[in-house]
Amino acid sequence: MSSSPTEGLDPSTFEIKSAEQCWEHFELGESGVQEAISRARESVLVASSLWAETMRGTGRVIGLGAGTSGRLLALEMAEWGPTFSVSEDRRHALVAGGDMALTRAVEGAEDDGDAGRKAIEDLKVSENDLVLGISASGMADFVAQGLETAGSLGAKRVFITGNPAAVVPGPGGVIPILITTGPETVAGSTRLRAATATHRILQRISTMGALRLGWIYKGRMVMMKPTNRKLRARALTIVSQLADVSENRADSLISMCRNDLRLAVACGWLEKPAKEIETLLDAAQGQLELIWQYLEPLKEGSMTSHQLAERSWEA
């Protein structure tokens, strides 16, 4: 019998006999979800730093999950492309049972540890990569063996689970993120509280990681690529507001900078050739905040890119 809290029974659910009562139970459960997330704060901050370190380099972020956990990984990682311009070859969601498991249950897939090991080996995981493993119950062999294999290959690893008794897959060095949301409204149905908490944790890891890299500036997604009409309009608004220029000027800057919104904003500030601004952005490690802090000396030419690099900044 499993010792995972996600498999436990909540006695307060025994008398739920109407949709209205079920609603009230969900409402009460929300506070527990948020408390579980808050308790994981320090580990999530560390995980976001590893995410940023990986994306700053040449590595990949690889997710391992089964069932709902795997689907959440696929959902989250799919958004890194349009939001942060993370290419597909740098984000991989490995779901027990393969792609078919995204839309239907694949029985027994989470128990296939060999498949998790092989999935990691096939990707030729290395020390440059970050592997995020999720198992709400802490019992998915696919995730455990995948993380263990990734560790043997030198990868950075994060393990997200709702089971405090779960064995953290070795070797050492795994960052554990424990989100104990307790028994579900429907016992064992981790698509509920556990999934809600997991999704929010994943959102925080990537969003805080992106902030560390300067991919978010003043609440805007400055790494976004304007690939459709809606995003084109958003890009114009972002550059127009941040650079304090007209939308016509913003459009020209975006075109000149080949849809690189960070570069377009910095060009709007400094009114220098894009190539020169690229050098400054590289020196600032992509941080528009650092460019803004030293805007006047950069405009005057009294600060060089080398001097700017010495003042590198991280959120």
C-alpha positions as CSV (number, residue, x, y, z in Angstrom):
1,M,0.0,0.0,0.0
2,S,1.3,3.4,-0.9
3,S,2.4,5.9,1.8
4,S,2.0,8.9,-0.5
5,P,-0.3,11.6,0.8
6,T,-1.7,11.9,-2.7
7,E,-3.3,8.4,-2.3
8,G,-4.8,9.2,1.1
9,L,-8.5,9.9,1.9
10,D,-9.8,13.2,3.1
11,P,-12.7,12.5,5.5
12,S,-14.2,15.9,4.7
13,T,-15.0,14.6,1.3
14,F,-17.2,11.7,2.6
15,E,-20.3,13.8,2.9
16,I,-20.0,15.7,-0.4
17,K,-23.2,15.0,-2.2
18,S,-23.8,18.1,-4.4
19,A,-21.9,20.2,-6.9
20,E,-22.2,23.1,-4.5
21,Q,-20.5,21.2,-1.7
22,C,-17.8,20.1,-4.1
23,W,-17.2,23.7,-5.1
24,E,-16.8,24.7,-1.4
25,H,-14.3,21.9,-0.9
26,F,-12.3,23.1,-3.9
27,E,-12.3,26.6,-2.5
28,L,-11.0,25.5,0.9
29,G,-8.4,23.4,-0.8
30,E,-6.9,26.4,-2.6
31,S,-5.3,27.8,0.5
32,G,-3.5,24.5,1.0
33,V,-2.2,24.5,-2.5
34,Q,-0.7,28.0,-2.0
35,E,0.7,27.1,1.4
36,A,2.5,24.1,-0.2
37,I,3.9,26.3,-2.9
38,S,5.1,28.9,-0.4
39,R,6.9,26.2,1.6
40,A,8.9,25.3,-1.5
41,R,10.1,28.8,-2.1
42,E,13.8,28.4,-1.5
43,S,14.1,25.2,-3.6
44,V,12.2,26.8,-6.4
45,L,14.5,29.8,-6.4
46,V,17.5,27.4,-6.7
47,A,15.8,25.6,-9.5
48,S,15.2,28.9,-11.4
49,S,18.8,29.7,-11.0
50,L,19.8,26.3,-12.6
51,W,17.3,27.0,-15.4
52,A,18.9,30.4,-16.1
53,E,22.4,28.9,-15.9
54,T,21.4,26.2,-18.4
55,M,19.7,28.7,-20.8
56,R,22.6,31.1,-20.6
57,G,24.9,28.4,-21.7
58,T,24.4,25.8,-24.5
59,G,22.5,23.3,-22.5
60,R,18.9,22.0,-22.7
61,V,16.1,21.7,-20.2
62,I,14.7,18.2,-20.2
63,G,11.5,17.2,-18.4
64,L,10.6,13.7,-17.2
65,G,7.0,13.0,-16.2
66,A,4.2,10.4,-16.3
67,G,0.5,11.0,-16.6
68,T,-0.6,14.4,-15.6
69,S,2.9,15.4,-14.6
70,G,4.2,14.6,-18.1
71,R,1.4,16.5,-19.7
72,L,2.0,19.6,-17.5
73,L,5.7,19.5,-18.6
74,A,4.7,19.4,-22.2
75,L,2.3,22.2,-21.8
76,E,4.7,24.4,-19.9
77,M,7.7,23.8,-22.2
78,A,5.7,24.3,-25.4
79,E,5.2,27.9,-24.2
80,W,8.9,28.7,-23.9
81,G,9.1,29.0,-27.7
82,P,6.6,31.8,-28.3
83,T,7.3,33.5,-24.9
84,F,11.1,33.3,-24.6
85,S,12.2,32.1,-28.1
86,V,13.7,28.9,-26.6
87,S,14.2,26.7,-29.7
88,E,12.7,23.2,-29.8
89,D,16.2,21.5,-29.6
90,R,16.7,23.1,-26.2
91,R,13.5,22.0,-24.5
92,H,12.4,18.3,-24.3
93,A,9.4,16.9,-22.5
94,L,9.9,13.2,-22.0
95,V,6.5,11.7,-21.1
96,A,6.1,8.1,-20.0
97,G,4.3,6.3,-22.9
98,G,5.5,8.8,-25.5
99,D,3.4,11.4,-27.4
100,M,0.2,9.3,-27.3
101,A,0.3,9.7,-23.5
102,L,-0.4,13.4,-24.0
103,T,-4.0,12.7,-24.9
104,R,-4.8,9.3,-23.3
105,A,-3.7,7.1,-20.5
106,V,-0.9,4.6,-21.3
107,E,-1.2,1.9,-18.7
108,G,1.9,0.8,-17.0
109,A,4.1,3.4,-18.7
110,E,5.1,5.1,-15.4
111,D,6.4,1.8,-14.1
112,D,8.8,1.4,-17.0
113,G,12.1,2.5,-15.5
114,D,14.1,1.2,-18.5
115,A,12.2,3.6,-20.8
116,G,13.1,6.6,-18.6
117,R,16.8,5.5,-18.6
118,K,16.8,5.0,-22.4
119,A,15.0,8.3,-23.1
120,I,17.8,10.2,-21.2
121,E,20.6,8.1,-22.9
122,D,19.1,8.7,-26.3
123,L,19.2,12.5,-25.8
124,K,22.9,12.2,-24.9
125,V,22.4,14.2,-21.7
126,S,25.5,15.9,-20.3
127,E,26.6,18.2,-17.6
128,N,25.4,21.2,-19.7
129,D,21.8,20.0,-19.3
130,L,19.1,20.4,-16.6
131,V,16.6,17.6,-16.0
132,L,13.4,18.3,-14.3
133,G,11.7,15.1,-12.9
134,I,8.1,15.2,-11.6
135,S,6.3,12.4,-9.8
136,A,3.4,13.6,-7.6
137,S,3.3,10.2,-5.8
138,G,7.1,9.8,-5.9
139,M,6.7,6.3,-7.2
140,A,7.1,6.7,-11.0
141,D,10.0,4.5,-12.0
142,F,10.1,6.2,-15.4
143,V,11.0,9.4,-13.6
144,A,13.3,7.9,-11.0
145,Q,15.5,5.9,-13.4
146,G,15.6,8.8,-15.8
147,L,16.8,11.1,-13.1
148,E,19.3,8.6,-11.8
149,T,20.7,8.1,-15.3
150,A,20.9,11.9,-15.9
151,G,22.9,12.2,-12.6
152,S,25.3,9.5,-13.7
153,L,25.9,11.6,-16.9
154,G,26.6,14.8,-14.9
155,A,23.4,16.7,-15.5
156,K,21.9,19.2,-13.1
157,R,18.7,17.7,-11.6
158,V,15.5,18.9,-9.9
159,F,12.9,16.4,-8.5
160,I,9.4,17.7,-7.8
161,T,7.1,15.5,-5.7
162,G,4.1,15.6,-3.4
163,N,5.4,12.7,-1.3
164,P,7.8,13.6,1.6
165,A,8.7,9.9,1.9
166,A,9.8,9.6,-1.7
167,V,13.3,8.4,-2.3
168,V,15.2,11.2,-4.1
169,P,16.8,9.5,-7.1
170,G,20.6,9.3,-6.8
171,P,23.4,10.1,-7.2
172,G,23.5,13.1,-4.9
173,G,23.1,16.7,-5.9
174,V,19.4,16.6,-6.8
175,I,17.4,19.7,-5.8
176,P,14.2,18.3,-4.2
177,I,11.0,20.4,-4.4
178,L,8.4,19.0,-2.0
179,I,4.8,20.2,-2.6
180,T,2.6,18.5,-0.1
181,T,-1.0,19.3,-1.0
182,G,-2.4,16.4,0.9
183,P,-5.3,14.1,-0.1
184,E,-7.3,15.0,-3.2
185,T,-11.0,15.8,-3.4
186,V,-11.1,12.5,-5.4
187,A,-8.6,10.2,-3.7
188,G,-5.5,9.6,-5.8
189,S,-6.6,12.0,-8.6
190,T,-3.4,14.0,-8.8
191,R,-4.8,16.1,-11.7
192,L,-6.4,18.2,-9.0
193,R,-4.4,19.8,-6.1
194,A,-1.1,18.2,-6.9
195,A,-1.3,19.2,-10.5
196,T,-2.3,22.7,-9.7
197,A,0.7,23.1,-7.4
198,T,3.0,21.5,-9.9
199,H,1.9,23.7,-12.7
200,R,2.4,26.8,-10.6
201,I,5.9,25.6,-9.6
202,L,6.9,25.1,-13.2
203,Q,5.6,28.5,-14.1
204,R,7.7,30.0,-11.4
205,I,10.9,28.2,-12.3
206,S,10.8,29.3,-16.0
207,T,9.5,32.8,-15.3
208,M,12.0,33.6,-12.6
209,G,14.8,32.0,-14.6
210,A,13.8,34.1,-17.6
211,L,13.9,37.2,-15.4
212,R,17.4,36.4,-14.2
213,L,18.5,36.3,-17.9
214,G,16.8,39.6,-18.8
215,W,14.2,37.9,-21.0
216,I,11.5,39.7,-19.0
217,Y,11.8,43.5,-18.5
218,K,9.3,45.6,-16.6
219,G,6.8,42.9,-16.9
220,R,7.2,42.5,-20.7
221,M,8.3,39.4,-22.7
222,V,11.2,41.1,-24.5
223,M,12.4,37.8,-26.0
224,M,9.0,37.2,-27.7
225,K,9.0,36.7,-31.5
226,P,6.1,38.5,-33.3
227,T,5.0,35.5,-35.4
228,N,1.3,36.4,-35.8
229,R,-0.9,39.5,-35.9
230,K,-1.7,39.5,-32.2
231,L,2.0,39.1,-31.3
232,R,3.0,41.7,-33.8
233,A,0.7,44.2,-32.1
234,R,2.1,43.2,-28.7
235,A,5.7,43.7,-30.0
236,L,4.8,47.2,-31.2
237,T,3.3,48.1,-27.9
238,I,6.3,46.7,-25.9
239,V,8.9,48.5,-27.9
240,S,6.8,51.7,-28.2
241,Q,6.3,51.8,-24.4
242,L,9.7,50.8,-23.2
243,A,11.7,52.9,-25.7
244,D,9.2,55.8,-25.5
245,V,8.7,56.1,-29.2
246,S,5.8,56.1,-31.6
247,E,4.4,52.8,-33.0
248,N,5.8,53.8,-36.4
249,R,9.2,54.2,-35.0
250,A,8.8,51.0,-33.0
251,D,7.9,49.2,-36.2
252,S,11.1,50.5,-37.9
253,L,13.2,49.5,-34.9
254,I,11.8,46.0,-34.8
255,S,12.4,45.5,-38.5
256,M,15.9,46.9,-38.3
257,C,16.7,44.6,-35.3
258,R,15.3,41.5,-37.1
259,N,12.5,41.1,-34.5
260,D,14.8,41.2,-31.5
261,L,12.8,43.2,-29.1
262,R,15.5,43.8,-26.5
263,L,17.8,45.1,-29.2
264,A,15.0,47.3,-30.6
265,V,14.4,48.8,-27.2
266,A,18.1,49.5,-26.6
267,C,18.4,51.0,-30.1
268,G,15.5,53.3,-29.3
269,W,17.2,54.4,-26.1
270,L,20.7,55.0,-27.5
271,E,20.1,55.8,-31.2
272,K,23.2,54.0,-32.2
273,P,23.8,51.3,-34.9
274,A,22.3,47.9,-34.1
275,K,25.7,46.2,-34.3
276,E,27.1,48.5,-31.7
277,I,24.1,48.0,-29.4
278,E,24.4,44.2,-29.8
279,T,27.9,44.5,-28.4
280,L,26.6,46.5,-25.4
281,L,23.8,44.0,-24.8
282,D,26.3,41.1,-24.9
283,A,28.4,42.9,-22.4
284,A,25.4,43.5,-20.2
285,Q,24.5,39.8,-20.4
286,G,21.3,40.7,-22.1
287,Q,20.1,42.9,-19.2
288,L,18.2,45.9,-20.4
289,E,18.1,47.0,-16.8
290,L,21.9,47.4,-16.8
291,I,21.8,49.4,-20.1
292,W,19.2,51.7,-18.5
293,Q,21.2,52.2,-15.4
294,Y,24.2,53.5,-17.4
295,L,22.2,55.1,-20.2
296,E,23.8,58.5,-20.0
297,P,27.5,57.5,-20.1
298,L,26.6,55.0,-22.8
299,K,25.0,57.7,-24.9
300,E,27.9,60.0,-24.3
301,G,30.4,57.3,-25.2
302,S,32.2,57.7,-21.8
303,M,31.5,54.1,-20.9
304,T,32.8,51.2,-23.0
305,S,31.3,47.7,-23.4
306,H,34.2,46.4,-21.3
307,Q,33.4,48.7,-18.5
308,L,29.7,47.8,-18.8
309,A,30.6,44.1,-18.6
310,E,32.4,44.7,-15.2
311,R,29.0,45.9,-13.8
312,S,27.1,42.8,-14.8
313,W,23.8,42.4,-13.0
314,E,21.5,39.5,-12.2
315,A,18.0,39.4,-10.8
